[in-house]
Amino acid sequence: MKTIDQHYIDGRFVASHGSEVIDLVSPTDRSVIGRVTLGDEEDARAAVRAARRAFKTYSISSLEDRADYLQRLHDAIMARAPEHIAIRTLEYGGVARHNAFSIQGSAKVFLNMRKTLEEMPFRKRVGAAEVLLKPVGVAALITPWNSAIFMVCNKLAPALAAGCTVVVKPSESSALQIRLLVECIDAAGLPPGVVNVVNGRGDVVGDELTRHPDVAKVSFTGSTTVGKAVMRNAAETVKRVTLELGGKSAHIVLDDADADAAAAFALSAAFMNNGQACIAGTRLLVPEHRLAEMKAALLKASSQWKVGDPADDSSALGPLANARQFDRVQGYIRRGIEEGATLLLGGEGHPPGLEAGYFARPTIFVDVRNDMTIAREEIFGPVLSVIAYRTEDEAVEIANDSIYGLQGWISTGDPVRGKAIAERIEAGAVMVNRIFDLFDEAGVPAGGFKQSGIGREFGVYGLSEYLGTRAVFA
């Protein structure tokens, strides 16, 4: 069992001023695997002071130096990739096939941002003025537990490339994963104070960072409810804010799609990362006249989604992250049954033999209406709702009938037709016959419409979130 009682401030591991201690519990068997001492407001203020001091010199560092730091961070993470994968399995319950993808992607965002840095015009002539792009200041990066390492790296890369210094407030339940990441950051040899990390609760450390007058920028990934609170706090000092929030993404199966291919694609989109993904395609829209065929195809494809010990390479689904999440998913399954949806697969409770951990049964509902709770609210578990539609226009209407607009998915035999439908979907990204492209070197933007957030991540779009424009007339 590992004890974590330090934060990373001003280039050093320092003792926590806060004294609250919480247990870190394995989701696989509910054993205590670690303890973490949580920081308080004073720890957050110390980190902001360090970041503000470092900003004076880091903000005027050369682009070549920043590119070198990004390369070093990539190399430091990859040098300990097996350790990252092991700790993600232990603390989070991630399965092998997703762990490798997540850790490689976490490192790769630094290389992608290095490439973006080379392409970004930091000086541009506009009429009689020269427009300069300048770092906005100290950035607070607040990240969730469902992809702990990736979420930190995804925000850290553009902030550092822009010339900002940062304070990271990761999820307190990911302390083991983040400690290993911080050791990699320390090994990369960035100047003291450029990157600071404080473990703590969102309503303590997070609130302090989002209100602190010396924080110029907040980037938050998490629930829509908390995102609204972040925006309210940030408004007091008019901070820049990027929010990547919840989703209830629709996956439209067009009437020309191959049933087996569409079913396999649909389950991958819905059950990725143990179903704990904001972009998950959790509403599957199926042509009414092909509903029976798609039910059979989904049942067939579900055999590939074995639930089991995440350390077992044959497991496709591991446990949910914690007891609260398990109870939340069980509550939604009950609600779906109460509201009249029909179980095609799964249901309440644990899979047989897996009662010791927070394992949920992969669940597929049919006879779902778009006004049911399971079709409206983000469940964040392996639960898929199948909704029938009659016409293409109705499918688009159902897909867009949501407070969310993060992601969309389309299965079709005709990619040109699929692209035309994709352009009608109110979402920040739409995948046509493909599962995931967010690590693309081209820096394709990611982010949401409506209550799925504001701002964008990746590439020049993500880098721009940390830069301000200055017009100089001379």
Backbone torsions as a table, in degrees:
resi	resn	phi	psi	omega
1	MET	NA	132.9	-176.4
2	LYS	-104.8	137.9	176.9
3	THR	-106.7	128.4	178.4
4	ILE	-117.6	110.8	-177.3
5	ASP	-128.6	21.9	-179.3
6	GLN	-129.2	154.4	169.3
7	HIS	-111.0	171.0	179.3
8	TYR	-114.0	104.9	-174.5
9	ILE	-133.6	129.4	176.4
10	ASP	59.1	37.8	176.2
11	GLY	79.5	11.8	-178.9
12	ARG	-136.8	152.2	169.4
13	PHE	-83.3	120.4	-174.2
14	VAL	-124.9	150.9	179.8
15	ALA	-63.6	146.2	-179.2
16	SER	-74.4	135.7	170.3
17	HIS	-75.6	-38.3	174.6
18	GLY	-66.9	153.8	-173.6
19	SER	-122.5	-5.1	-179.9
20	GLU	-67.4	133.1	-179.4
21	VAL	-118.5	133.1	175.5
22	ILE	-125.3	152.6	176.7
23	ASP	-83.0	145.4	170.8
24	LEU	-102.4	122.2	-170.6
25	VAL	-112.7	132.2	176.4
26	SER	-67.7	127.1	177.7
27	PRO	-73.2	-14.0	-177.4
28	THR	-78.4	-40.0	-178.2
29	ASP	-136.5	5.7	177.3
30	ARG	66.4	19.2	175.7
31	SER	-80.9	152.1	176.8
32	VAL	-79.3	120.2	-176.2
33	ILE	-110.4	-6.4	179.6
34	GLY	-175.6	170.5	174.7
35	ARG	-136.9	142.2	-179.5
36	VAL	-130.5	135.4	174.6
37	THR	-90.2	124.9	-175.7
38	LEU	-86.9	141.0	177.7
39	GLY	-76.7	170.0	178.2
40	ASP	-127.5	-169.0	-177.5
41	GLU	-59.2	-37.1	-179.0
42	GLU	-67.5	-37.4	174.8
43	ASP	-61.5	-41.8	178.7
44	ALA	-63.9	-42.5	179.9
45	ARG	-64.8	-39.2	178.2
46	ALA	-62.3	-39.7	179.1
47	ALA	-67.0	-39.7	178.1
48	VAL	-65.2	-41.3	178.4
49	ARG	-60.2	-43.5	179.4
50	ALA	-64.0	-42.8	179.9
51	ALA	-65.5	-37.9	-179.4
52	ARG	-67.2	-40.6	177.4
53	ARG	-62.2	-45.0	-177.2
54	ALA	-67.3	-28.0	-177.5
55	PHE	-62.1	-30.9	-176.8
56	LYS	-57.7	-39.6	-179.3
57	THR	-98.4	-37.3	-177.2
58	TYR	-67.1	-32.1	-178.1
59	SER	-64.8	-21.0	178.9
60	ILE	-109.7	14.7	177.0
61	SER	-67.7	158.4	-178.3
62	SER	-76.0	155.1	176.3
63	LEU	-63.0	-30.9	178.2
64	GLU	-65.2	-41.6	178.2
65	ASP	-64.6	-42.5	-179.9
66	ARG	-64.8	-40.8	177.0
67	ALA	-60.8	-38.4	178.7
68	ASP	-65.4	-40.6	178.1
69	TYR	-63.4	-40.2	178.4
70	LEU	-62.3	-41.3	177.8
71	GLN	-63.7	-43.5	-179.4
72	ARG	-61.6	-40.1	179.8
73	LEU	-65.1	-43.5	175.5
74	HIS	-56.5	-49.2	-175.6
75	ASP	-64.6	-39.0	-178.4
76	ALA	-66.0	-38.6	178.5
77	ILE	-68.3	-46.5	-177.9
78	MET	-66.0	-29.1	178.0
79	ALA	-63.5	-22.5	-179.6
80	ARG	-121.6	26.2	-177.1
81	ALA	-54.7	-44.7	179.0
82	PRO	-59.4	-35.7	178.2
83	GLU	-67.7	-41.2	178.4
84	HIS	-60.7	-43.4	-179.1
85	ILE	-64.2	-42.9	-178.6
86	ALA	-64.5	-42.6	-177.0
87	ILE	-73.1	-29.8	176.1
88	ARG	-68.5	-36.8	176.2
89	THR	-64.0	-46.2	-176.1
90	LEU	-68.4	-50.1	-170.8
91	GLU	-84.7	-34.5	-174.8
92	TYR	-105.6	-28.5	-176.9
93	GLY	88.3	19.9	178.3
94	GLY	-69.1	142.0	-179.6
95	VAL	-86.6	161.8	-172.1
96	ALA	-56.2	-45.4	-174.5
97	ARG	-64.3	-29.4	179.1
98	HIS	-91.0	-30.4	-179.3
99	ASN	-60.7	-47.8	-178.7
100	ALA	-62.5	-42.9	177.4
101	PHE	-59.0	-44.5	-176.2
102	SER	-67.5	-45.3	-177.1
103	ILE	-70.9	-42.9	176.4
104	GLN	-61.3	-40.8	178.0
105	GLY	-65.4	-36.7	179.0
106	SER	-60.8	-42.9	178.8
107	ALA	-72.0	-38.3	-173.8
108	LYS	-67.4	-26.7	179.8
109	VAL	-60.7	-27.7	178.0
110	PHE	-71.4	-39.1	176.6
111	LEU	-67.7	-41.3	178.2
112	ASN	-61.3	-41.3	-179.5
113	MET	-71.1	-31.6	174.7
114	ARG	-62.0	-42.1	177.4
115	LYS	-63.8	-42.2	178.1
116	THR	-62.2	-39.7	-179.0
117	LEU	-59.1	-37.0	-179.8
118	GLU	-69.8	-24.2	-175.4
119	GLU	-97.4	-10.5	-172.9
120	MET	-81.4	125.6	177.4
121	PRO	-81.8	101.1	-178.5
122	PHE	-80.8	-12.5	175.6
123	ARG	-134.5	132.9	-177.8
124	LYS	-149.2	133.9	178.0
125	ARG	-81.9	125.6	177.0
126	VAL	-129.1	103.6	-178.0
127	GLY	60.7	-126.0	-177.7
128	ALA	-87.3	0.6	-174.7
129	ALA	-116.8	158.5	167.7
130	GLU	-105.1	124.6	-179.5
131	VAL	-97.5	123.5	-179.0
132	LEU	-108.6	142.2	173.6
133	LEU	-100.5	123.0	-174.9
134	LYS	-126.1	145.8	177.3
135	PRO	-62.8	141.9	-172.9
136	VAL	-78.2	-22.3	-179.1
137	GLY	138.2	-150.6	178.5
138	VAL	-73.8	130.6	-179.9
139	ALA	-112.7	133.7	173.3
140	ALA	-97.5	125.0	-178.4
141	LEU	-113.5	113.2	-174.7
142	ILE	-115.1	119.3	-167.3
143	THR	-125.5	156.0	-176.2
144	PRO	-93.7	-176.7	-175.9
145	TRP	-94.8	-14.3	-169.2
146	ASN	-78.8	-21.1	171.8
147	SER	-145.7	65.8	-164.1
148	ALA	-58.1	-51.8	-176.6
149	ILE	-67.7	-46.2	-177.8
150	PHE	-60.6	-43.7	-176.5
151	MET	-63.2	-38.6	177.1
152	VAL	-65.5	-48.9	-177.2
153	CYS	-63.4	-38.7	-178.8
154	ASN	-62.0	-32.0	178.0
155	LYS	-89.0	-34.6	-177.1
156	LEU	-65.9	-39.7	-175.0
157	ALA	-60.1	-52.9	179.9
158	PRO	-68.3	-33.5	179.3
159	ALA	-62.1	-46.6	-179.6
160	LEU	-68.9	-38.5	178.6
161	ALA	-62.1	-35.5	-179.2
162	ALA	-73.6	-21.0	-175.8
163	GLY	101.3	11.1	176.2
164	CYS	-83.1	153.5	166.7
165	THR	-102.5	159.3	-168.2
166	VAL	-136.7	155.1	164.9
167	VAL	-122.9	121.1	-179.7
168	VAL	-99.0	129.8	171.4
169	LYS	-117.0	93.3	179.8
170	PRO	-80.1	171.0	173.2
171	SER	-62.1	135.3	180.0
172	GLU	-65.0	-21.3	-179.4
173	SER	-85.1	2.2	178.5
174	SER	-114.5	28.3	-170.7
175	ALA	-63.2	-35.0	-179.9
176	LEU	-69.1	-43.0	178.0
177	GLN	-63.7	-42.8	-176.2
178	ILE	-71.2	-34.9	178.0
179	ARG	-59.6	-43.7	178.7
180	LEU	-64.0	-40.9	177.5
181	LEU	-62.0	-41.8	-179.1
182	VAL	-65.0	-36.0	175.1
183	GLU	-61.2	-36.2	176.1
184	CYS	-68.5	-41.2	177.7
185	ILE	-61.7	-42.6	178.9
186	ASP	-63.0	-41.0	-179.7
187	ALA	-67.0	-25.5	-179.2
188	ALA	-70.7	-16.3	172.1
189	GLY	74.1	36.1	175.4
190	LEU	-71.9	156.1	178.4
191	PRO	-58.3	145.6	-179.9
192	PRO	-55.7	137.0	176.5
193	GLY	88.8	-11.0	179.5
194	VAL	-68.9	-42.0	176.1
195	VAL	-122.3	125.1	178.0
196	ASN	-128.4	142.0	-176.7
197	VAL	-133.4	126.0	-179.6
198	VAL	-125.4	120.2	172.5
199	ASN	-74.8	141.3	178.5
200	GLY	169.7	170.7	180.0
201	ARG	-77.4	153.1	178.3
202	GLY	-64.2	-37.2	-177.9
203	ASP	-81.3	2.5	176.1
204	VAL	-118.5	-75.7	-179.1
205	VAL	-67.4	-43.9	180.0
206	GLY	-60.5	-45.4	179.4
207	ASP	-62.6	-40.2	179.3
208	GLU	-62.1	-43.0	-179.1
209	LEU	-67.5	-40.0	-177.1
210	THR	-74.5	-16.1	178.3
211	ARG	-101.8	-19.4	-170.5
212	HIS	-61.7	129.0	-176.5
213	PRO	-66.3	-20.2	-179.3
214	ASP	-91.5	2.1	173.1
215	VAL	-95.3	122.8	-175.7
216	ALA	-96.4	-19.5	-172.2
217	LYS	-145.5	138.0	174.9
218	VAL	-124.8	130.1	171.3
219	SER	-120.3	120.9	-174.2
220	PHE	-126.8	135.5	169.3
221	THR	-122.9	128.5	-178.9
222	GLY	167.7	-154.2	-176.1
223	SER	-73.7	155.9	178.1
224	THR	-64.1	-38.0	179.8
225	THR	-59.6	-48.0	179.3
226	VAL	-69.8	-35.9	178.3
227	GLY	-58.3	-38.0	177.5
228	LYS	-64.8	-38.0	177.6
229	ALA	-67.2	-39.3	176.9
230	VAL	-59.3	-44.9	-179.1
231	MET	-64.3	-40.1	178.2
232	ARG	-62.5	-45.8	179.8
233	ASN	-61.9	-44.1	-176.5
234	ALA	-67.2	-27.5	-177.8
235	ALA	-63.3	-27.2	-177.7
236	GLU	-59.8	-34.6	179.2
237	THR	-117.9	17.0	174.6
238	VAL	52.5	52.0	176.9
239	LYS	-77.5	153.3	167.3
240	ARG	-70.9	142.6	-176.3
241	VAL	-136.6	132.6	167.6
242	THR	-117.4	128.1	-178.7
243	LEU	-125.9	124.3	172.8
244	GLU	-117.0	106.6	-164.9
245	LEU	-114.7	-150.3	-172.4
246	GLY	-74.0	171.6	178.3
247	GLY	-151.7	158.0	172.8
248	LYS	-143.5	62.2	-166.4
249	SER	-68.4	139.9	177.9
250	ALA	-94.9	141.2	174.6
251	HIS	-118.1	109.4	-177.6
252	ILE	-92.1	120.7	172.1
253	VAL	-94.2	111.8	179.0
254	LEU	-76.8	160.9	-171.6
255	ASP	-70.6	-8.2	178.0
256	ASP	-99.7	5.6	-176.4
257	ALA	-77.3	148.3	171.2
258	ASP	-72.8	127.4	-173.0
259	ALA	-62.3	-46.7	-177.6
260	ASP	-64.9	-43.1	179.0
261	ALA	-65.3	-40.9	-179.7
262	ALA	-65.8	-39.4	-179.7
263	ALA	-66.1	-44.2	178.9
264	ALA	-62.9	-42.2	178.0
265	PHE	-62.9	-43.2	-177.3
266	ALA	-63.0	-42.5	-179.5
267	LEU	-70.5	-34.9	175.4
268	SER	-63.6	-41.6	-179.5
269	ALA	-69.4	-31.3	-176.8
270	ALA	-87.9	-35.1	-170.7
271	PHE	-103.1	1.0	179.3
272	MET	-54.2	146.9	176.6
273	ASN	54.8	41.3	-179.0
274	ASN	61.9	25.0	-179.1
275	GLY	78.9	1.4	-175.7
276	GLN	-100.7	67.3	-178.4
277	ALA	-138.8	129.8	-178.4
278	CYS	-65.2	-26.8	-178.2
279	ILE	-88.9	0.3	-173.0
280	ALA	-54.9	138.9	177.8
281	GLY	-84.1	81.7	-170.2
282	THR	-92.9	-6.9	172.2
283	ARG	-114.0	114.9	-179.2
284	LEU	-103.3	113.1	-176.9
285	LEU	-97.3	119.5	-170.8
286	VAL	-123.8	137.5	175.8
287	PRO	-57.1	133.9	-175.8
288	GLU	-55.8	-39.2	-176.2
289	HIS	-76.6	-6.6	177.8
290	ARG	-115.3	13.3	-174.3
291	LEU	-61.9	-46.8	-179.3
292	ALA	-61.0	-41.8	179.6
293	GLU	-63.0	-42.0	-179.1
294	MET	-71.0	-33.3	175.5
295	LYS	-59.9	-46.9	179.8
296	ALA	-62.7	-40.6	-179.9
297	ALA	-66.6	-38.3	178.0
298	LEU	-65.3	-43.0	177.7
299	LEU	-61.9	-40.4	178.5
300	LYS	-63.8	-46.2	-177.9
301	ALA	-68.8	-26.6	-177.0
302	SER	-65.3	-20.4	179.7
303	SER	-63.4	-19.9	179.3
304	GLN	-81.6	-7.3	-175.2
305	TRP	-104.8	69.4	179.0
306	LYS	-72.0	131.3	175.4
307	VAL	-93.5	132.5	180.0
308	GLY	-176.1	-174.2	179.2
309	ASP	-52.8	123.4	-177.6
310	PRO	-64.1	-18.9	177.1
311	ALA	-77.2	-11.6	178.5
312	ASP	-87.1	122.3	-176.6
313	ASP	-61.5	-20.1	-178.8
314	SER	-82.6	-8.7	-178.7
315	SER	-78.5	130.5	176.2
316	ALA	-99.3	-24.4	177.3
317	LEU	-128.7	128.6	174.3
318	GLY	-100.2	-162.7	-179.8
319	PRO	-77.6	163.0	167.0
320	LEU	-71.1	162.0	-165.3
321	ALA	-69.2	-30.4	-175.1
322	ASN	-162.3	175.1	-177.0
323	ALA	-63.3	-38.9	-179.6
324	ARG	-62.3	-42.3	-179.6
325	GLN	-68.2	-39.5	177.6
326	PHE	-60.5	-46.7	-180.0
327	ASP	-63.7	-37.1	178.9
328	ARG	-61.6	-47.5	-178.9
329	VAL	-64.6	-41.9	178.3
330	GLN	-61.5	-37.7	178.9
331	GLY	-64.4	-39.5	178.3
332	TYR	-68.3	-37.1	178.0
333	ILE	-63.1	-43.8	176.8
334	ARG	-60.6	-42.1	-178.1
335	ARG	-64.3	-39.2	178.2
336	GLY	-61.0	-42.2	178.6
337	ILE	-65.8	-44.5	-179.0
338	GLU	-62.0	-33.2	-177.2
339	GLU	-86.8	1.8	171.8
340	GLY	103.6	3.1	175.2
341	ALA	-72.6	155.4	-177.5
342	THR	-108.5	133.7	178.1
343	LEU	-77.9	121.1	171.0
344	LEU	-90.7	-31.4	-177.6
345	LEU	-153.2	144.7	172.1
346	GLY	79.7	-143.4	-175.5
347	GLY	132.4	-163.3	-177.7
348	GLU	-70.6	160.4	171.6
349	GLY	91.5	-176.2	-179.0
350	HIS	-91.8	152.6	167.3
351	PRO	-63.5	147.8	-178.6
352	PRO	-55.0	133.5	177.8
353	GLY	84.3	-0.7	-176.9
354	LEU	-120.6	31.4	-176.7
355	GLU	-71.3	-18.0	-174.9
356	ALA	-72.0	-24.6	-177.3
357	GLY	-115.3	-166.8	-177.9
358	TYR	-96.2	44.8	-179.4
359	PHE	-81.0	131.6	176.5
360	ALA	-110.6	154.6	176.9
361	ARG	-79.5	127.3	174.0
362	PRO	-58.5	129.1	-168.0
363	THR	-127.1	134.4	175.2
364	ILE	-125.2	123.1	175.4
365	PHE	-101.1	140.2	169.0
366	VAL	-120.2	176.6	-175.7
367	ASP	58.9	36.8	-179.4
368	VAL	-93.8	136.1	170.7
369	ARG	-100.6	152.3	-175.7
370	ASN	-71.6	-8.3	176.8
371	ASP	-94.4	-0.7	177.7
372	MET	-74.0	153.1	-179.4
373	THR	-56.5	-41.6	-177.3
374	ILE	-68.4	-15.1	176.3
375	ALA	-98.1	-11.9	-176.6
376	ARG	-101.7	-37.5	-169.5
377	GLU	-107.4	149.2	179.6
378	GLU	-75.0	121.3	-176.1
379	ILE	-90.1	-39.8	178.7
380	PHE	65.3	50.7	176.4
381	GLY	-163.6	178.0	-176.2
382	PRO	-78.4	68.6	-178.7
383	VAL	-129.8	122.9	-178.3
384	LEU	-117.1	133.6	179.0
385	SER	-110.4	122.7	-179.3
386	VAL	-99.1	124.1	-177.5
387	ILE	-121.1	129.0	179.4
388	ALA	-86.0	146.2	173.6
389	TYR	-135.4	159.0	-177.1
390	ARG	-99.5	-40.5	-176.4
391	THR	-128.4	162.3	178.4
392	GLU	-60.2	-42.4	179.2
393	ASP	-62.6	-37.9	178.2
394	GLU	-66.2	-37.8	178.1
395	ALA	-60.4	-45.1	178.7
396	VAL	-63.7	-41.0	179.5
397	GLU	-62.1	-44.3	178.8
398	ILE	-64.4	-44.8	-179.3
399	ALA	-57.8	-40.9	-177.0
400	ASN	-83.8	-9.2	-179.7
401	ASP	-82.8	74.4	-177.6
402	SER	-159.0	151.2	174.6
403	ILE	-74.2	-12.9	-177.0
404	TYR	-100.8	161.4	176.8
405	GLY	-159.6	55.3	-175.2
406	LEU	-91.0	-50.9	-172.2
407	GLN	-143.2	158.2	173.2
408	GLY	-140.7	157.0	-178.2
409	TRP	-138.2	143.1	178.8
410	ILE	-138.9	132.1	171.6
411	SER	-110.1	129.0	-177.5
412	THR	-158.0	155.7	172.4
413	GLY	-87.3	-6.2	-176.8
414	ASP	-128.9	96.9	-177.3
415	PRO	-58.3	-31.6	178.6
416	VAL	-65.2	-44.1	176.5
417	ARG	-63.9	-41.7	178.9
418	GLY	-60.5	-40.5	178.9
419	LYS	-63.4	-39.6	179.4
420	ALA	-63.1	-40.1	176.4
421	ILE	-67.1	-41.4	-178.4
422	ALA	-57.3	-36.0	-178.2
423	GLU	-70.9	-10.3	178.0
424	ARG	-99.0	-5.5	-177.2
425	ILE	-87.2	131.3	-179.1
426	GLU	-84.6	79.8	-179.0
427	ALA	-151.3	156.1	-178.6
428	GLY	-70.3	-25.7	177.8
429	ALA	-149.6	145.3	177.2
430	VAL	-133.6	127.0	-179.9
431	MET	-101.1	121.5	177.0
432	VAL	-105.1	109.5	177.9
433	ASN	59.3	25.6	177.0
434	ARG	-148.3	153.1	-166.0
435	ILE	-93.4	-41.1	-170.9
436	PHE	-163.0	126.7	-179.1
437	ASP	-133.4	18.3	-171.2
438	LEU	-73.3	-7.4	177.5
439	PHE	-101.5	15.3	-179.5
440	ASP	-59.3	132.9	-179.3
441	GLU	-60.6	-24.3	-178.4
442	ALA	-69.2	-12.6	177.6
443	GLY	74.8	44.8	178.4
444	VAL	-61.2	132.4	-175.7
445	PRO	-70.6	148.6	175.0
446	ALA	-132.5	140.9	179.8
447	GLY	162.9	176.7	-171.3
448	GLY	-117.3	161.3	167.9
449	PHE	-100.3	170.4	176.4
450	LYS	51.4	-134.8	-175.6
451	GLN	-86.3	16.9	171.6
452	SER	-89.5	-0.6	171.8
453	GLY	130.5	-177.7	177.1
454	ILE	-137.8	152.4	-178.7
455	GLY	85.4	172.9	-178.5
456	ARG	-135.0	157.2	176.8
457	GLU	-123.1	160.5	179.4
458	PHE	82.3	143.1	173.0
459	GLY	59.6	-155.2	-178.2
460	VAL	-64.1	-26.2	180.0
461	TYR	-68.5	-44.5	177.8
462	GLY	-70.2	-39.8	179.0
463	LEU	-62.9	-38.8	-178.5
464	SER	-62.8	-24.7	-179.6
465	GLU	-65.3	-18.1	-177.4
466	TYR	-108.9	9.7	-177.6
467	LEU	-121.3	144.5	172.9
468	GLY	-114.7	153.9	-180.0
469	THR	-97.2	139.7	176.6
470	ARG	-130.2	122.8	178.3
471	ALA	-96.4	126.6	179.3
472	VAL	-116.9	121.1	178.0
473	PHE	-102.9	120.7	-178.6
474	ALA	-148.2	NA	NA
